[in-house]
């Protein structure tokens, strides 16, 4: 049988959502992923259709999906504060189904965002933000600053497809027409691709950003205080001048800025600097989103509840308070008494207190593979992978939505099917409140 060829497929591994991938697949697995980077190829090749895997497990043993849906509904129904967490690797359609489920069970729902760019969302709410698309970056940006991000290892095609190397309408010579500055606390492989590397002290982002803002606005700064940040005033004076004289500048900021000391204050300082630079030139700021559809989770939660992450429905209406209704916090405070984990691995990303709680409460896992967490879960569902064996919509880091099309025929339900199935099972088993 000839391999199936899918042109312009979308890779959902990281926030770049490269949509120019050519996939060659047989009935069971992807054989070739043209133009994908190493991370993308690993994503495509490591998710075969998995014909032999059980579609559901209850207490680690294979079970019919219908029985598992009932068991999952019972776990959520018995809980006082059920938590739904993950969703950054699922489609928008699945995220919407998860929101409906969270509302119906009166639970807390939170996405990968709270552990990556939650502070960016808070800072954006405080200050507003100036963004542009990656297409505009490709065609216009002549000055690019990466801050607290290492795209060579985390978003390998960011340089080549969008920001640094491509020839654009107003940057016709590509790399030769662009200047790239990297600001980080350590010298990563991305530093070798930069024209200037500013190595700042760990935890000094806020001070460096506020100093840059002062310099951009021609305010005096205290040299001795600035030098405690690891860089000199002269380096920052030069950078401030370069940014003011750029034709079109852009900041790309990563979790090295958002999840270190200062968190949302760091991002707010960067957004304020971006706004100030627009008195002189055109400047934008774009978060480097890590998971393939974290941005979709923000968009769906915003559209349904009015908040981008950490939403609580326990009072029958949506409320949000980062630090109170975020997944780590409801787990670490031992409030969540059941959990539904959707295509996420909190065991490697959350602090120990949250993991300890998770290990003591009944939880349900929805994932593409059977992991050790699946075997320890009360219920596990094996689902098809978005963009490999299931379709849907995902948002790129610049908030542009893309369709994701499968190359393989699905052997399992999608995340959306399972979330809707649990919801339906709950509605069958939960008596409707009397409205008389
Ligand atoms: S850069 Fe990201 S989206 Fe693009 S191919 Fe690599 S992993 Fe996939």
Boltz pocket constraint, residues with backbone or C-beta under 6 A from the ligand:
constraints:
  - pocket:
      binder: B
      contacts: [[A, 11], [A, 12], [A, 13], [A, 14], [A, 15], [A, 16], [A, 17], [A, 18], [A, 35], [A, 36], [A, 37], [A, 38], [A, 39], [A, 40], [A, 41], [A, 154], [A, 155], [A, 156], [A, 157], [A, 158]]
      max_distance: 6.0
